[in-house]
Amino acid sequence: MPEIYKPDNTICNSCTFRKRYSDVLSIDNMEAILKNCTIINFKKTETIVKQGTEVTHSLYLSQGSVKIFIEGEKNIILKLIKADTYIGFGTVFGDKLYPFSISTLEDSRVCLTPINTVYSIAGKNNDYLLNIMKLITTSKNYLYKKIIDIGINRLKSRVADSILYLSEYSNNSSEFEIILSRNELAEFSAMSMENTVRILAEFRANKIIELKGRTIKILDKEKLQKIAKDG
């Protein structure tokens, strides 16, 4: 079960939110957020929000990492997000219901602020509002591209693109441990697990990547990029 806290100096003084938004939030703004904020610690694989539920709070991921995904007959993972940013923020200023679910990829901490508090601050603080709009625009642009790529890219292109994404997600490392299971990698590539495993084996046989358990090593990044672009 998630652990729920109210803000205190021990937790909040070390939170990156203060540093990230100290230039755009006044002391009164920060105090309003802290006064109304609820902190929740989630274990790995726990659900933070469920697709179709009401949007009531903004969500700031202060620790850990999460996946945003669409639930259906076959789930599609849209994005992976690491700590120190808002998650699913476009819904706060748009949809009344979450069009996706969010769950944790590891133990994570999320700070929830009522949307009315966010509205009140954004309505009076143009710098904060501009920061929010940039965040929402970047997120929307990524999701549009993801949806287009799913529609037009071949299977090999999708897997290659997923590997490159995970490399970038892992601090642009050419060798990294996959944070996703094989099934989740298939969901991230929007295809069956069987096709994903087959294509990974093909990439390994062609010495494009090396696979050892959950670790991927990119051996030929240029070729992988070409496949991601051209199939």
Secondary structure, 3 states (H helix, E strand, C coil): CCEEECCCHHHHCCCHHHHHHCCCCCHHHHHHHHHHCEEEEECCCCEEECCCCECCEEEEEEECEEEEEECCCCCEEEEEEECCEEECHHHCCCCCECCCEEEECCCEEEEEEEHHHHHHHHHHCHHHHHHHHHHHHHHHHHHHHHHHHHHHCCHHHHHHHHHHHHHHHCCCCCEEECCCCHHHHHHHCCCCHHHHHHHHHHHHHCCCEEEECCEEEECCHHHHHHHHHHC
